[in-house]
Amino acid sequence: MKRWLLLALLMAAALTQGETLRVGIEQHDYYPYYRATLESPPEGYCLDLLEAFAEHEGLTLELLPQPLNRLYRNMLDEQSLDLLFPDNTEWARQAKADRHLYYSEAVVQIVDGTMVLANRRGQGLNNIRQLGTVRGFTAQAWQPQLDAGTVHLVETQDLHSLIRMVVRGRLDALYANPQVVRYQLGQLDMTDNDLQLDPQLPLTYTSFHLSSASRPDLIERFDAFLAQRPDTVQRLKARYGL
């Protein structure tokens, strides 16, 4: 038997029915896509999808919320994780260095955009001087302005803080996913009328993927699950209004 085929068979057999699938989750509140914090149990569309995948494969899902820098260290150096979520080929390039990772098909497509007070909507780039984002996220669409120094980036630990700063006039805008902001506004007894996406300001489209440093077989099995179970994907999206 050829060596590569033997290796593939051994990897495929490494997680048999009933064994534990260890998935490192970024420790962050990005509901309704996912929430993985120390204060509450993991929940959200993406995590339900991972649970459905584990059930389909006969595996026990173990979600391990961790800070982003620790996730990459645990997967790349310590190899204590089977999978990492969310990930993208464009993220954390320095942390990944020249290491090779395997990526799944997109778990979900999202848009990150610029949110402003309703009365500032449509005023254009020149009215944005102070832009907020959650620490650890990259305001990719604003990079030209940040590099030129025409916009100053303010980072906070959570989205609630950013929303309050915009409402109080301490920030001109915040950069985040509109659906996540919409949910957080509800938690603060606010509505879409308080903070709105400005389509004339920078935005970017991106996607969440599963990644793995050592388990391409799991990535392939997950991709097959997405292709074979579109009904499950749509049902879960509907549950979370996505």
PyMOL commands that set and color helices and strands:
alter all, ss='L'
color gray80, all
select helices_A, chain A and resi 3-12+45-57+68-76+93-96+118-120+125-127+140-148+159-167+178-187+216-228+230-239
alter helices_A, ss='H'
color red, helices_A
select strands_A, chain A and resi 20-26+28-30+34-36+60-66+83-87+102-103+108-117+130-134+152-156+173-176+195-197+204-212
alter strands_A, ss='S'
color yellow, strands_A
deselect
rebuild
show_as cartoon
